[in-house]
Amino acid sequence: MNWVPLKFDLMTKKIFGDEKDTRPIKFLIKQILDIEVDKVKIMNNEIIGVPYQDKKYSVDLLVELEDKTMLGIEINTNVSTKIIDRNILYMARIMSRDLKPKEDYRKIKKHIQINFDFSGYHKEPIMSYKLVNKKTGDTLSDIIEIIRIDVEYFYRICYNKDASIKDKFIGLFNEEDKNKAKKLIVGNNDMEDIYDKMDEYSDDIIGLYDVEARREF
């Protein structure tokens, strides 16, 4: 393999978790949440434990927006009820760090989790979940939101003539062919920049996986 797609969590962390270049994560936020942000802060994605040694306690990417909203991003290559429950647990653990002893509960931040799902059943391409009343639809609290993205759906439509930038961007997460990926990004500066970074980082990440595979063996 000479190309690492964004469905590999290490590539996602490398591209969108770069503290020195926050343009990619700002582009992601614009496409998924449809909001423009001037500043973002890449947070420590370790909840408890040490990444790689205790991966189950480490989220893929954690970002703080300028309004203090916490944004968690998860790459779910294998989607199941167990995985979804795990994602919710991660969000709860992150929320538990909002307040120090004796701090007012009004300081609790809003938490949004974006799940890029590469399998599993989805009723809609993008589904948003909040705490709402089942009968009336009234929102109990807006501090929690979980967004599930059906990456496979967007991959199926991203090469259509009428595909939007958003369609192509999400489809790019699932593209394993370097040459096909290049067709998706043409004409958009942000996506071209992401493509160039993926091309640059692929060799290093492939080497990391080789080392990890030998270590596990």
Secondary structure as the mmCIF struct_conf table of DSSP 4:
data_model
#
loop_
_struct_conf.conf_type_id
_struct_conf.id
_struct_conf.beg_label_comp_id
_struct_conf.beg_label_asym_id
_struct_conf.beg_label_seq_id
_struct_conf.end_label_comp_id
_struct_conf.end_label_asym_id
_struct_conf.end_label_seq_id
TURN_TY1_P TURN_TY1_P1 LEU A 6 LYS A 7
BEND BEND1 PHE A 8 PHE A 8
HELX_RH_AL_P HELX_RH_AL_P1 ASP A 9 PHE A 16
TURN_TY1_P TURN_TY1_P2 GLY A 17 GLY A 17
TURN_TY1_P TURN_TY1_P3 GLU A 19 LYS A 20
HELX_RH_AL_P HELX_RH_AL_P2 ARG A 23 LEU A 33
BEND BEND2 ASP A 38 ASP A 38
STRN STRN1 VAL A 40 ILE A 42
HELX_LH_PP_P HELX_LH_PP_P1 MET A 43 ASN A 44
STRN STRN2 GLU A 46 GLU A 46
BEND BEND3 ILE A 47 GLY A 49
TURN_TY1_P TURN_TY1_P4 PRO A 51 GLN A 53
BEND BEND4 ASP A 54 ASP A 54
HELX_RH_3T_P HELX_RH_3T_P1 LYS A 55 TYR A 57
STRN STRN3 SER A 58 SER A 58
BEND BEND5 ASP A 60 ASP A 60
STRN STRN4 LEU A 61 LEU A 65
TURN_TY1_P TURN_TY1_P5 GLU A 66 ASP A 67
BEND BEND6 LYS A 68 LYS A 68
STRN STRN5 MET A 70 ASN A 76
BEND BEND7 THR A 77 ASN A 78
HELX_RH_AL_P HELX_RH_AL_P3 THR A 81 MET A 95
TURN_TY1_P TURN_TY1_P6 SER A 96 ARG A 97
BEND BEND8 ASP A 98 ASP A 98
TURN_TY1_P TURN_TY1_P7 PRO A 101 LYS A 102
HELX_RH_3T_P HELX_RH_3T_P2 TYR A 105 LYS A 107
HELX_LH_PP_P HELX_LH_PP_P2 ILE A 108 LYS A 110
STRN STRN6 HIS A 111 ASP A 117
BEND BEND9 PHE A 118 GLY A 120
BEND BEND10 LYS A 123 PRO A 125
STRN STRN7 ILE A 126 VAL A 132
TURN_TY1_P TURN_TY1_P8 LYS A 134 THR A 136
STRN STRN8 THR A 139 ASP A 150
HELX_RH_AL_P HELX_RH_AL_P4 VAL A 151 ILE A 157
TURN_TY1_P TURN_TY1_P9 CYS A 158 TYR A 159
BEND BEND11 ASN A 160 ASN A 160
TURN_TY1_P TURN_TY1_P10 LYS A 161 ASP A 162
HELX_RH_AL_P HELX_RH_AL_P5 ILE A 165 LEU A 172
TURN_TY1_P TURN_TY1_P11 PHE A 173 ASN A 174
HELX_RH_AL_P HELX_RH_AL_P6 LYS A 178 ILE A 185
TURN_TY1_P TURN_TY1_P12 VAL A 186 GLY A 187
HELX_RH_AL_P HELX_RH_AL_P7 ASN A 189 GLU A 216
#
